[in-house]
Amino acid sequence: MINDLTKDGLSVGDHTKILFHVNCGSDTIGFKTEVKYKGDKVIDSYTQPYVTMEAIIPDSIGAEYAVAVCNN
């Protein structure tokens, strides 16, 4: 559980979840879906019809995702 202590465009306690695809063999990442929540209620969502895989930028958040996914 994460405590939301600062405002980030949503109200305190609201959150966003994002789904990425990671290809460990080719070191690529692609965006698929974003869902915004107000409490437990979905207030907005978007799904990319086709995932465009792009090279993972070294020392980025995407690189950290790849390490977490590919090393498990």
CHARMM internal coordinates of N, CA and C (Angstrom, degrees):
IC EDIT
DIST 1 N 1 CA 1.4492
DIST 1 CA 1 C 1.5238
ANGL 1 N 1 CA 1 C 108.98
DIST 1 C 2 N 1.3107
ANGL 1 CA 1 C 2 N 116.15
DIHE 1 N 1 CA 1 C 2 N 134.29
DIST 2 N 2 CA 1.4608
ANGL 1 C 2 N 2 CA 122.01
DIHE 1 CA 1 C 2 N 2 CA -179.94
DIST 2 CA 2 C 1.5180
ANGL 2 N 2 CA 2 C 108.81
DIHE 1 C 2 N 2 CA 2 C -108.78
DIST 2 C 3 N 1.3234
ANGL 2 CA 2 C 3 N 117.64
DIHE 2 N 2 CA 2 C 3 N 130.59
DIST 3 N 3 CA 1.4582
ANGL 2 C 3 N 3 CA 122.00
DIHE 2 CA 2 C 3 N 3 CA 174.98
DIST 3 CA 3 C 1.5198
ANGL 3 N 3 CA 3 C 108.62
DIHE 2 C 3 N 3 CA 3 C -88.73
DIST 3 C 4 N 1.3325
ANGL 3 CA 3 C 4 N 116.33
DIHE 3 N 3 CA 3 C 4 N 119.57
DIST 4 N 4 CA 1.4641
ANGL 3 C 4 N 4 CA 121.97
DIHE 3 CA 3 C 4 N 4 CA -179.86
DIST 4 CA 4 C 1.5238
ANGL 4 N 4 CA 4 C 107.78
DIHE 3 C 4 N 4 CA 4 C -87.25
DIST 4 C 5 N 1.3327
ANGL 4 CA 4 C 5 N 116.58
DIHE 4 N 4 CA 4 C 5 N 101.86
DIST 5 N 5 CA 1.4563
ANGL 4 C 5 N 5 CA 121.12
DIHE 4 CA 4 C 5 N 5 CA -174.92
DIST 5 CA 5 C 1.5221
ANGL 5 N 5 CA 5 C 113.59
DIHE 4 C 5 N 5 CA 5 C -98.20
DIST 5 C 6 N 1.3217
ANGL 5 CA 5 C 6 N 117.38
DIHE 5 N 5 CA 5 C 6 N -14.38
DIST 6 N 6 CA 1.4596
ANGL 5 C 6 N 6 CA 120.30
DIHE 5 CA 5 C 6 N 6 CA 179.12
DIST 6 CA 6 C 1.5169
ANGL 6 N 6 CA 6 C 109.93
DIHE 5 C 6 N 6 CA 6 C -128.27
DIST 6 C 7 N 1.3097
ANGL 6 CA 6 C 7 N 115.87
DIHE 6 N 6 CA 6 C 7 N 155.94
DIST 7 N 7 CA 1.4601
ANGL 6 C 7 N 7 CA 120.21
DIHE 6 CA 6 C 7 N 7 CA 178.84
DIST 7 CA 7 C 1.5262
ANGL 7 N 7 CA 7 C 109.77
DIHE 6 C 7 N 7 CA 7 C -83.40
DIST 7 C 8 N 1.3373
ANGL 7 CA 7 C 8 N 116.46
DIHE 7 N 7 CA 7 C 8 N 139.08
DIST 8 N 8 CA 1.4622
ANGL 7 C 8 N 8 CA 122.41
DIHE 7 CA 7 C 8 N 8 CA -177.84
DIST 8 CA 8 C 1.5233
ANGL 8 N 8 CA 8 C 111.40
DIHE 7 C 8 N 8 CA 8 C -131.90
DIST 8 C 9 N 1.3274
ANGL 8 CA 8 C 9 N 117.65
DIHE 8 N 8 CA 8 C 9 N 32.82
DIST 9 N 9 CA 1.4540
ANGL 8 C 9 N 9 CA 121.30
DIHE 8 CA 8 C 9 N 9 CA -176.96
DIST 9 CA 9 C 1.5122
ANGL 9 N 9 CA 9 C 111.45
DIHE 8 C 9 N 9 CA 9 C 102.77
DIST 9 C 10 N 1.3112
ANGL 9 CA 9 C 10 N 117.13
DIHE 9 N 9 CA 9 C 10 N -28.78
DIST 10 N 10 CA 1.4546
ANGL 9 C 10 N 10 CA 122.71
DIHE 9 CA 9 C 10 N 10 CA 172.89
DIST 10 CA 10 C 1.5223
ANGL 10 N 10 CA 10 C 106.99
DIHE 9 C 10 N 10 CA 10 C -104.40
DIST 10 C 11 N 1.3119
ANGL 10 CA 10 C 11 N 117.43
DIHE 10 N 10 CA 10 C 11 N 169.06
DIST 11 N 11 CA 1.4585
ANGL 10 C 11 N 11 CA 120.36
DIHE 10 CA 10 C 11 N 11 CA 177.09
DIST 11 CA 11 C 1.5187
ANGL 11 N 11 CA 11 C 110.08
DIHE 10 C 11 N 11 CA 11 C -71.94
DIST 11 C 12 N 1.3091
ANGL 11 CA 11 C 12 N 116.19
DIHE 11 N 11 CA 11 C 12 N 158.00
DIST 12 N 12 CA 1.4536
ANGL 11 C 12 N 12 CA 120.66
DIHE 11 CA 11 C 12 N 12 CA 177.76
DIST 12 CA 12 C 1.5290
ANGL 12 N 12 CA 12 C 108.56
DIHE 11 C 12 N 12 CA 12 C -58.23
DIST 12 C 13 N 1.3284
ANGL 12 CA 12 C 13 N 116.58
DIHE 12 N 12 CA 12 C 13 N 129.36
DIST 13 N 13 CA 1.4580
ANGL 12 C 13 N 13 CA 121.95
DIHE 12 CA 12 C 13 N 13 CA -178.60
DIST 13 CA 13 C 1.5199
ANGL 13 N 13 CA 13 C 113.37
DIHE 12 C 13 N 13 CA 13 C 98.62
DIST 13 C 14 N 1.3382
ANGL 13 CA 13 C 14 N 117.97
DIHE 13 N 13 CA 13 C 14 N -20.66
DIST 14 N 14 CA 1.4598
ANGL 13 C 14 N 14 CA 121.10
DIHE 13 CA 13 C 14 N 14 CA 176.31
DIST 14 CA 14 C 1.5285
ANGL 14 N 14 CA 14 C 108.37
DIHE 13 C 14 N 14 CA 14 C -79.80
DIST 14 C 15 N 1.3352
ANGL 14 CA 14 C 15 N 116.55
DIHE 14 N 14 CA 14 C 15 N 162.39
DIST 15 N 15 CA 1.4582
ANGL 14 C 15 N 15 CA 118.45
DIHE 14 CA 14 C 15 N 15 CA -177.03
DIST 15 CA 15 C 1.5256
ANGL 15 N 15 CA 15 C 111.87
DIHE 14 C 15 N 15 CA 15 C -155.40
DIST 15 C 16 N 1.3257
ANGL 15 CA 15 C 16 N 115.07
DIHE 15 N 15 CA 15 C 16 N 168.36
DIST 16 N 16 CA 1.4618
ANGL 15 C 16 N 16 CA 123.31
DIHE 15 CA 15 C 16 N 16 CA 177.63
DIST 16 CA 16 C 1.5153
ANGL 16 N 16 CA 16 C 108.32
DIHE 15 C 16 N 16 CA 16 C -127.48
DIST 16 C 17 N 1.3370
ANGL 16 CA 16 C 17 N 115.94
DIHE 16 N 16 CA 16 C 17 N 139.56
DIST 17 N 17 CA 1.4602
ANGL 16 C 17 N 17 CA 121.22
DIHE 16 CA 16 C 17 N 17 CA 174.12
DIST 17 CA 17 C 1.5188
ANGL 17 N 17 CA 17 C 107.65
DIHE 16 C 17 N 17 CA 17 C -118.77
DIST 17 C 18 N 1.3361
ANGL 17 CA 17 C 18 N 115.64
DIHE 17 N 17 CA 17 C 18 N 138.21
DIST 18 N 18 CA 1.4632
ANGL 17 C 18 N 18 CA 121.72
DIHE 17 CA 17 C 18 N 18 CA -178.54
DIST 18 CA 18 C 1.5215
ANGL 18 N 18 CA 18 C 109.07
DIHE 17 C 18 N 18 CA 18 C -126.94
DIST 18 C 19 N 1.3378
ANGL 18 CA 18 C 19 N 115.39
DIHE 18 N 18 CA 18 C 19 N 134.96
DIST 19 N 19 CA 1.4607
ANGL 18 C 19 N 19 CA 121.81
DIHE 18 CA 18 C 19 N 19 CA 177.56
DIST 19 CA 19 C 1.5204
ANGL 19 N 19 CA 19 C 108.69
DIHE 18 C 19 N 19 CA 19 C -105.02
DIST 19 C 20 N 1.3386
ANGL 19 CA 19 C 20 N 115.78
DIHE 19 N 19 CA 19 C 20 N 123.18
DIST 20 N 20 CA 1.4575
ANGL 19 C 20 N 20 CA 122.23
DIHE 19 CA 19 C 20 N 20 CA 175.81
DIST 20 CA 20 C 1.5207
ANGL 20 N 20 CA 20 C 108.82
DIHE 19 C 20 N 20 CA 20 C -114.40
DIST 20 C 21 N 1.3131
ANGL 20 CA 20 C 21 N 116.47
DIHE 20 N 20 CA 20 C 21 N 151.57
DIST 21 N 21 CA 1.4584
ANGL 20 C 21 N 21 CA 122.02
DIHE 20 CA 20 C 21 N 21 CA 168.65
DIST 21 CA 21 C 1.5250
ANGL 21 N 21 CA 21 C 106.79
DIHE 20 C 21 N 21 CA 21 C -101.46
DIST 21 C 22 N 1.3152
ANGL 21 CA 21 C 22 N 117.53
DIHE 21 N 21 CA 21 C 22 N 136.79
DIST 22 N 22 CA 1.4658
ANGL 21 C 22 N 22 CA 122.52
DIHE 21 CA 21 C 22 N 22 CA 178.14
DIST 22 CA 22 C 1.5189
ANGL 22 N 22 CA 22 C 108.18
DIHE 21 C 22 N 22 CA 22 C -124.51
DIST 22 C 23 N 1.3427
ANGL 22 CA 22 C 23 N 116.83
DIHE 22 N 22 CA 22 C 23 N 129.82
DIST 23 N 23 CA 1.4536
ANGL 22 C 23 N 23 CA 122.12
DIHE 22 CA 22 C 23 N 23 CA 174.49
DIST 23 CA 23 C 1.5245
ANGL 23 N 23 CA 23 C 106.97
DIHE 22 C 23 N 23 CA 23 C -107.72
DIST 23 C 24 N 1.3250
ANGL 23 CA 23 C 24 N 115.49
DIHE 23 N 23 CA 23 C 24 N 105.06
DIST 24 N 24 CA 1.4634
ANGL 23 C 24 N 24 CA 120.88
DIHE 23 CA 23 C 24 N 24 CA -175.11
DIST 24 CA 24 C 1.5189
ANGL 24 N 24 CA 24 C 112.14
DIHE 23 C 24 N 24 CA 24 C -66.49
DIST 24 C 25 N 1.3258
ANGL 24 CA 24 C 25 N 117.83
DIHE 24 N 24 CA 24 C 25 N -34.57
DIST 25 N 25 CA 1.4522
ANGL 24 C 25 N 25 CA 121.27
DIHE 24 CA 24 C 25 N 25 CA -177.03
DIST 25 CA 25 C 1.5167
ANGL 25 N 25 CA 25 C 113.79
DIHE 24 C 25 N 25 CA 25 C -69.63
DIST 25 C 26 N 1.3375
ANGL 25 CA 25 C 26 N 116.43
DIHE 25 N 25 CA 25 C 26 N -30.95
DIST 26 N 26 CA 1.4650
ANGL 25 C 26 N 26 CA 118.90
DIHE 25 CA 25 C 26 N 26 CA -177.87
DIST 26 CA 26 C 1.5230
ANGL 26 N 26 CA 26 C 113.23
DIHE 25 C 26 N 26 CA 26 C -111.07
DIST 26 C 27 N 1.3308
ANGL 26 CA 26 C 27 N 117.34
DIHE 26 N 26 CA 26 C 27 N 6.62
DIST 27 N 27 CA 1.4750
ANGL 26 C 27 N 27 CA 122.18
DIHE 26 CA 26 C 27 N 27 CA -179.86
DIST 27 CA 27 C 1.5295
ANGL 27 N 27 CA 27 C 111.96
DIHE 26 C 27 N 27 CA 27 C 52.72
DIST 27 C 28 N 1.3454
ANGL 27 CA 27 C 28 N 115.36
DIHE 27 N 27 CA 27 C 28 N 49.52
DIST 28 N 28 CA 1.4625
ANGL 27 C 28 N 28 CA 119.93
DIHE 27 CA 27 C 28 N 28 CA 178.75
DIST 28 CA 28 C 1.5212
ANGL 28 N 28 CA 28 C 110.15
DIHE 27 C 28 N 28 CA 28 C -125.51
DIST 28 C 29 N 1.3505
ANGL 28 CA 28 C 29 N 114.99
DIHE 28 N 28 CA 28 C 29 N 158.36
DIST 29 N 29 CA 1.4559
ANGL 28 C 29 N 29 CA 122.10
DIHE 28 CA 28 C 29 N 29 CA -179.47
DIST 29 CA 29 C 1.5290
ANGL 29 N 29 CA 29 C 107.97
DIHE 28 C 29 N 29 CA 29 C -140.88
DIST 29 C 30 N 1.3262
ANGL 29 CA 29 C 30 N 116.32
DIHE 29 N 29 CA 29 C 30 N 148.70
DIST 30 N 30 CA 1.4548
ANGL 29 C 30 N 30 CA 120.47
DIHE 29 CA 29 C 30 N 30 CA 178.57
DIST 30 CA 30 C 1.5115
ANGL 30 N 30 CA 30 C 111.43
DIHE 29 C 30 N 30 CA 30 C -146.25
DIST 30 C 31 N 1.3150
ANGL 30 CA 30 C 31 N 116.47
DIHE 30 N 30 CA 30 C 31 N 145.70
DIST 31 N 31 CA 1.4646
ANGL 30 C 31 N 31 CA 123.77
DIHE 30 CA 30 C 31 N 31 CA 179.19
DIST 31 CA 31 C 1.5286
ANGL 31 N 31 CA 31 C 109.65
DIHE 30 C 31 N 31 CA 31 C -81.82
DIST 31 C 32 N 1.3428
ANGL 31 CA 31 C 32 N 117.05
DIHE 31 N 31 CA 31 C 32 N 137.29
DIST 32 N 32 CA 1.4657
ANGL 31 C 32 N 32 CA 121.26
DIHE 31 CA 31 C 32 N 32 CA 176.71
DIST 32 CA 32 C 1.5230
ANGL 32 N 32 CA 32 C 112.06
DIHE 31 C 32 N 32 CA 32 C -118.82
DIST 32 C 33 N 1.3442
ANGL 32 CA 32 C 33 N 118.10
DIHE 32 N 32 CA 32 C 33 N -56.09
DIST 33 N 33 CA 1.4609
ANGL 32 C 33 N 33 CA 121.00
DIHE 32 CA 32 C 33 N 33 CA -171.87
DIST 33 CA 33 C 1.5194
ANGL 33 N 33 CA 33 C 111.72
DIHE 32 C 33 N 33 CA 33 C -143.80
DIST 33 C 34 N 1.3436
ANGL 33 CA 33 C 34 N 115.63
DIHE 33 N 33 CA 33 C 34 N 145.80
DIST 34 N 34 CA 1.4613
ANGL 33 C 34 N 34 CA 122.43
DIHE 33 CA 33 C 34 N 34 CA 172.70
DIST 34 CA 34 C 1.5294
ANGL 34 N 34 CA 34 C 107.65
DIHE 33 C 34 N 34 CA 34 C -130.72
DIST 34 C 35 N 1.3351
ANGL 34 CA 34 C 35 N 116.17
DIHE 34 N 34 CA 34 C 35 N 133.52
DIST 35 N 35 CA 1.4586
ANGL 34 C 35 N 35 CA 122.06
DIHE 34 CA 34 C 35 N 35 CA 178.16
DIST 35 CA 35 C 1.5284
ANGL 35 N 35 CA 35 C 108.43
DIHE 34 C 35 N 35 CA 35 C -129.65
DIST 35 C 36 N 1.3417
ANGL 35 CA 35 C 36 N 116.86
DIHE 35 N 35 CA 35 C 36 N 127.57
DIST 36 N 36 CA 1.4641
ANGL 35 C 36 N 36 CA 121.84
DIHE 35 CA 35 C 36 N 36 CA 178.12
DIST 36 CA 36 C 1.5267
ANGL 36 N 36 CA 36 C 108.78
DIHE 35 C 36 N 36 CA 36 C -105.41
DIST 36 C 37 N 1.3372
ANGL 36 CA 36 C 37 N 115.05
DIHE 36 N 36 CA 36 C 37 N 135.72
DIST 37 N 37 CA 1.4580
ANGL 36 C 37 N 37 CA 122.22
DIHE 36 CA 36 C 37 N 37 CA -177.14
DIST 37 CA 37 C 1.5206
ANGL 37 N 37 CA 37 C 110.90
DIHE 36 C 37 N 37 CA 37 C -119.21
DIST 37 C 38 N 1.3049
ANGL 37 CA 37 C 38 N 115.76
DIHE 37 N 37 CA 37 C 38 N 142.44
DIST 38 N 38 CA 1.4722
ANGL 37 C 38 N 38 CA 123.28
DIHE 37 CA 37 C 38 N 38 CA 167.78
DIST 38 CA 38 C 1.5181
ANGL 38 N 38 CA 38 C 104.01
DIHE 37 C 38 N 38 CA 38 C -114.07
DIST 38 C 39 N 1.3360
ANGL 38 CA 38 C 39 N 115.30
DIHE 38 N 38 CA 38 C 39 N 101.43
DIST 39 N 39 CA 1.4691
ANGL 38 C 39 N 39 CA 119.24
DIHE 38 CA 38 C 39 N 39 CA -170.29
DIST 39 CA 39 C 1.5174
ANGL 39 N 39 CA 39 C 107.74
DIHE 38 C 39 N 39 CA 39 C 68.11
DIST 39 C 40 N 1.3354
ANGL 39 CA 39 C 40 N 117.24
DIHE 39 N 39 CA 39 C 40 N -123.35
DIST 40 N 40 CA 1.4668
ANGL 39 C 40 N 40 CA 122.16
DIHE 39 CA 39 C 40 N 40 CA 177.86
DIST 40 CA 40 C 1.5181
ANGL 40 N 40 CA 40 C 112.65
DIHE 39 C 40 N 40 CA 40 C -98.93
DIST 40 C 41 N 1.3309
ANGL 40 CA 40 C 41 N 117.99
DIHE 40 N 40 CA 40 C 41 N -0.74
DIST 41 N 41 CA 1.4611
ANGL 40 C 41 N 41 CA 122.36
DIHE 40 CA 40 C 41 N 41 CA -175.27
DIST 41 CA 41 C 1.5307
ANGL 41 N 41 CA 41 C 111.01
DIHE 40 C 41 N 41 CA 41 C -95.68
DIST 41 C 42 N 1.3401
ANGL 41 CA 41 C 42 N 116.97
DIHE 41 N 41 CA 41 C 42 N 131.69
DIST 42 N 42 CA 1.4629
ANGL 41 C 42 N 42 CA 121.93
DIHE 41 CA 41 C 42 N 42 CA 176.26
DIST 42 CA 42 C 1.5258
ANGL 42 N 42 CA 42 C 108.04
DIHE 41 C 42 N 42 CA 42 C -73.10
DIST 42 C 43 N 1.3475
ANGL 42 CA 42 C 43 N 116.54
DIHE 42 N 42 CA 42 C 43 N 124.77
DIST 43 N 43 CA 1.4590
ANGL 42 C 43 N 43 CA 120.08
DIHE 42 CA 42 C 43 N 43 CA 179.85
DIST 43 CA 43 C 1.5278
ANGL 43 N 43 CA 43 C 112.31
DIHE 42 C 43 N 43 CA 43 C -109.05
DIST 43 C 44 N 1.3362
ANGL 43 CA 43 C 44 N 117.26
DIHE 43 N 43 CA 43 C 44 N -16.49
DIST 44 N 44 CA 1.4558
ANGL 43 C 44 N 44 CA 120.96
DIHE 43 CA 43 C 44 N 44 CA 178.46
DIST 44 CA 44 C 1.5219
ANGL 44 N 44 CA 44 C 108.44
DIHE 43 C 44 N 44 CA 44 C -165.34
DIST 44 C 45 N 1.3214
ANGL 44 CA 44 C 45 N 116.35
DIHE 44 N 44 CA 44 C 45 N 147.92
DIST 45 N 45 CA 1.4593
ANGL 44 C 45 N 45 CA 119.52
DIHE 44 CA 44 C 45 N 45 CA 175.78
DIST 45 CA 45 C 1.5221
ANGL 45 N 45 CA 45 C 109.36
DIHE 44 C 45 N 45 CA 45 C -154.57
DIST 45 C 46 N 1.3114
ANGL 45 CA 45 C 46 N 115.09
DIHE 45 N 45 CA 45 C 46 N 155.83
DIST 46 N 46 CA 1.4555
ANGL 45 C 46 N 46 CA 121.97
DIHE 45 CA 45 C 46 N 46 CA 177.70
DIST 46 CA 46 C 1.5229
ANGL 46 N 46 CA 46 C 108.34
DIHE 45 C 46 N 46 CA 46 C -147.73
DIST 46 C 47 N 1.3357
ANGL 46 CA 46 C 47 N 115.95
DIHE 46 N 46 CA 46 C 47 N 134.15
DIST 47 N 47 CA 1.4587
ANGL 46 C 47 N 47 CA 121.71
DIHE 46 CA 46 C 47 N 47 CA 175.52
DIST 47 CA 47 C 1.5129
ANGL 47 N 47 CA 47 C 108.89
DIHE 46 C 47 N 47 CA 47 C -124.00
DIST 47 C 48 N 1.3179
ANGL 47 CA 47 C 48 N 115.54
DIHE 47 N 47 CA 47 C 48 N 125.70
DIST 48 N 48 CA 1.4570
ANGL 47 C 48 N 48 CA 122.39
DIHE 47 CA 47 C 48 N 48 CA 177.35
DIST 48 CA 48 C 1.5284
ANGL 48 N 48 CA 48 C 107.36
DIHE 47 C 48 N 48 CA 48 C -72.39
DIST 48 C 49 N 1.3342
ANGL 48 CA 48 C 49 N 119.12
DIHE 48 N 48 CA 48 C 49 N 126.84
DIST 49 N 49 CA 1.4724
ANGL 48 C 49 N 49 CA 119.61
DIHE 48 CA 48 C 49 N 49 CA -178.53
DIST 49 CA 49 C 1.5262
ANGL 49 N 49 CA 49 C 113.51
DIHE 48 C 49 N 49 CA 49 C -65.42
DIST 49 C 50 N 1.3250
ANGL 49 CA 49 C 50 N 116.48
DIHE 49 N 49 CA 49 C 50 N -29.06
DIST 50 N 50 CA 1.4572
ANGL 49 C 50 N 50 CA 120.63
DIHE 49 CA 49 C 50 N 50 CA 179.37
DIST 50 CA 50 C 1.5286
ANGL 50 N 50 CA 50 C 108.09
DIHE 49 C 50 N 50 CA 50 C -137.23
DIST 50 C 51 N 1.3160
ANGL 50 CA 50 C 51 N 117.08
DIHE 50 N 50 CA 50 C 51 N 129.66
DIST 51 N 51 CA 1.4698
ANGL 50 C 51 N 51 CA 121.44
DIHE 50 CA 50 C 51 N 51 CA -179.18
DIST 51 CA 51 C 1.5234
ANGL 51 N 51 CA 51 C 109.19
DIHE 50 C 51 N 51 CA 51 C -82.73
DIST 51 C 52 N 1.3215
ANGL 51 CA 51 C 52 N 116.73
DIHE 51 N 51 CA 51 C 52 N 119.76
DIST 52 N 52 CA 1.4617
ANGL 51 C 52 N 52 CA 122.12
DIHE 51 CA 51 C 52 N 52 CA 175.27
DIST 52 CA 52 C 1.5260
ANGL 52 N 52 CA 52 C 107.86
DIHE 51 C 52 N 52 CA 52 C -94.43
DIST 52 C 53 N 1.3077
ANGL 52 CA 52 C 53 N 115.26
DIHE 52 N 52 CA 52 C 53 N 112.99
DIST 53 N 53 CA 1.4588
ANGL 52 C 53 N 53 CA 120.25
DIHE 52 CA 52 C 53 N 53 CA -179.15
DIST 53 CA 53 C 1.5258
ANGL 53 N 53 CA 53 C 109.17
DIHE 52 C 53 N 53 CA 53 C -83.15
DIST 53 C 54 N 1.3298
ANGL 53 CA 53 C 54 N 115.85
DIHE 53 N 53 CA 53 C 54 N 133.53
DIST 54 N 54 CA 1.4594
ANGL 53 C 54 N 54 CA 122.03
DIHE 53 CA 53 C 54 N 54 CA -179.66
DIST 54 CA 54 C 1.5216
ANGL 54 N 54 CA 54 C 109.64
DIHE 53 C 54 N 54 CA 54 C -129.69
DIST 54 C 55 N 1.3178
ANGL 54 CA 54 C 55 N 115.91
DIHE 54 N 54 CA 54 C 55 N 156.30
DIST 55 N 55 CA 1.4670
ANGL 54 C 55 N 55 CA 120.54
DIHE 54 CA 54 C 55 N 55 CA 179.08
DIST 55 CA 55 C 1.5176
ANGL 55 N 55 CA 55 C 109.99
DIHE 54 C 55 N 55 CA 55 C -58.78
DIST 55 C 56 N 1.3248
ANGL 55 CA 55 C 56 N 115.85
DIHE 55 N 55 CA 55 C 56 N 139.68
DIST 56 N 56 CA 1.4575
ANGL 55 C 56 N 56 CA 121.42
DIHE 55 CA 55 C 56 N 56 CA 178.26
DIST 56 CA 56 C 1.5231
ANGL 56 N 56 CA 56 C 108.76
DIHE 55 C 56 N 56 CA 56 C -77.01
DIST 56 C 57 N 1.3213
ANGL 56 CA 56 C 57 N 116.60
DIHE 56 N 56 CA 56 C 57 N 128.51
DIST 57 N 57 CA 1.4611
ANGL 56 C 57 N 57 CA 121.81
DIHE 56 CA 56 C 57 N 57 CA 179.66
DIST 57 CA 57 C 1.5303
ANGL 57 N 57 CA 57 C 108.55
DIHE 56 C 57 N 57 CA 57 C -77.59
DIST 57 C 58 N 1.3292
ANGL 57 CA 57 C 58 N 117.45
DIHE 57 N 57 CA 57 C 58 N 125.54
DIST 58 N 58 CA 1.4784
ANGL 57 C 58 N 58 CA 119.70
DIHE 57 CA 57 C 58 N 58 CA 179.11
DIST 58 CA 58 C 1.5289
ANGL 58 N 58 CA 58 C 111.58
DIHE 57 C 58 N 58 CA 58 C -57.66
DIST 58 C 59 N 1.3245
ANGL 58 CA 58 C 59 N 116.28
DIHE 58 N 58 CA 58 C 59 N 146.52
DIST 59 N 59 CA 1.4683
ANGL 58 C 59 N 59 CA 123.71
DIHE 58 CA 58 C 59 N 59 CA 177.78
DIST 59 CA 59 C 1.5301
ANGL 59 N 59 CA 59 C 113.29
DIHE 58 C 59 N 59 CA 59 C 59.42
DIST 59 C 60 N 1.3253
ANGL 59 CA 59 C 60 N 117.02
DIHE 59 N 59 CA 59 C 60 N 30.51
DIST 60 N 60 CA 1.4656
ANGL 59 C 60 N 60 CA 121.90
DIHE 59 CA 59 C 60 N 60 CA 178.48
DIST 60 CA 60 C 1.5224
ANGL 60 N 60 CA 60 C 109.96
DIHE 59 C 60 N 60 CA 60 C -111.69
DIST 60 C 61 N 1.3184
ANGL 60 CA 60 C 61 N 116.31
DIHE 60 N 60 CA 60 C 61 N 172.72
DIST 61 N 61 CA 1.4615
ANGL 60 C 61 N 61 CA 120.31
DIHE 60 CA 60 C 61 N 61 CA 175.15
DIST 61 CA 61 C 1.5294
ANGL 61 N 61 CA 61 C 109.64
DIHE 60 C 61 N 61 CA 61 C -61.72
DIST 61 C 62 N 1.3311
ANGL 61 CA 61 C 62 N 117.02
DIHE 61 N 61 CA 61 C 62 N -38.81
DIST 62 N 62 CA 1.4648
ANGL 61 C 62 N 62 CA 120.70
DIHE 61 CA 61 C 62 N 62 CA 176.78
DIST 62 CA 62 C 1.5089
ANGL 62 N 62 CA 62 C 112.01
DIHE 61 C 62 N 62 CA 62 C -59.10
DIST 62 C 63 N 1.3251
ANGL 62 CA 62 C 63 N 117.25
DIHE 62 N 62 CA 62 C 63 N -37.64
DIST 63 N 63 CA 1.4646
ANGL 62 C 63 N 63 CA 121.20
DIHE 62 CA 62 C 63 N 63 CA 177.43
DIST 63 CA 63 C 1.5248
ANGL 63 N 63 CA 63 C 110.33
DIHE 62 C 63 N 63 CA 63 C -65.74
DIST 63 C 64 N 1.3365
ANGL 63 CA 63 C 64 N 116.89
DIHE 63 N 63 CA 63 C 64 N -37.98
DIST 64 N 64 CA 1.4565
ANGL 63 C 64 N 64 CA 120.19
DIHE 63 CA 63 C 64 N 64 CA 177.15
DIST 64 CA 64 C 1.5329
ANGL 64 N 64 CA 64 C 110.96
DIHE 63 C 64 N 64 CA 64 C -65.79
DIST 64 C 65 N 1.3451
ANGL 64 CA 64 C 65 N 117.38
DIHE 64 N 64 CA 64 C 65 N -40.13
DIST 65 N 65 CA 1.4691
ANGL 64 C 65 N 65 CA 120.80
DIHE 64 CA 64 C 65 N 65 CA 175.62
DIST 65 CA 65 C 1.5336
ANGL 65 N 65 CA 65 C 110.06
DIHE 64 C 65 N 65 CA 65 C -59.15
DIST 65 C 66 N 1.3280
ANGL 65 CA 65 C 66 N 115.81
DIHE 65 N 65 CA 65 C 66 N -45.94
DIST 66 N 66 CA 1.4639
ANGL 65 C 66 N 66 CA 119.58
DIHE 65 CA 65 C 66 N 66 CA -178.28
DIST 66 CA 66 C 1.5173
ANGL 66 N 66 CA 66 C 111.97
DIHE 65 C 66 N 66 CA 66 C -62.13
DIST 66 C 67 N 1.3224
ANGL 66 CA 66 C 67 N 117.15
DIHE 66 N 66 CA 66 C 67 N -41.31
DIST 67 N 67 CA 1.4674
ANGL 66 C 67 N 67 CA 120.52
DIHE 66 CA 66 C 67 N 67 CA 177.23
DIST 67 CA 67 C 1.5299
ANGL 67 N 67 CA 67 C 109.50
DIHE 66 C 67 N 67 CA 67 C -59.93
DIST 67 C 68 N 1.3289
ANGL 67 CA 67 C 68 N 117.06
DIHE 67 N 67 CA 67 C 68 N -45.39
DIST 68 N 68 CA 1.4731
ANGL 67 C 68 N 68 CA 120.78
DIHE 67 CA 67 C 68 N 68 CA -178.36
DIST 68 CA 68 C 1.5291
ANGL 68 N 68 CA 68 C 110.95
DIHE 67 C 68 N 68 CA 68 C -65.08
DIST 68 C 69 N 1.3213
ANGL 68 CA 68 C 69 N 117.13
DIHE 68 N 68 CA 68 C 69 N -39.98
DIST 69 N 69 CA 1.4747
ANGL 68 C 69 N 69 CA 120.97
DIHE 68 CA 68 C 69 N 69 CA -177.41
DIST 69 CA 69 C 1.5351
ANGL 69 N 69 CA 69 C 111.17
DIHE 68 C 69 N 69 CA 69 C -77.71
DIST 69 C 70 N 1.2933
ANGL 69 CA 69 C 70 N 116.86
DIHE 69 N 69 CA 69 C 70 N -46.98
DIST 70 N 70 CA 1.4681
ANGL 69 C 70 N 70 CA 120.75
DIHE 69 CA 69 C 70 N 70 CA -171.14
DIST 70 CA 70 C 1.5301
ANGL 70 N 70 CA 70 C 113.63
DIHE 69 C 70 N 70 CA 70 C -79.48
DIST 70 C 71 N 1.3109
ANGL 70 CA 70 C 71 N 117.68
DIHE 70 N 70 CA 70 C 71 N -20.54
DIST 71 N 71 CA 1.4564
ANGL 70 C 71 N 71 CA 119.89
DIHE 70 CA 70 C 71 N 71 CA 179.57
DIST 71 CA 71 C 1.5218
ANGL 71 N 71 CA 71 C 112.99
DIHE 70 C 71 N 71 CA 71 C -92.17
DIST 71 C 72 N 1.3176
ANGL 71 CA 71 C 72 N 117.80
DIHE 71 N 71 CA 71 C 72 N 4.92
DIST 72 N 72 CA 1.4782
ANGL 71 C 72 N 72 CA 121.33
DIHE 71 CA 71 C 72 N 72 CA 178.66
DIST 72 CA 72 C 1.4951
ANGL 72 N 72 CA 72 C 111.40
DIHE 71 C 72 N 72 CA 72 C -104.63
END
COOR INIT
IC SEED 1 N 1 CA 1 C
IC BUILD
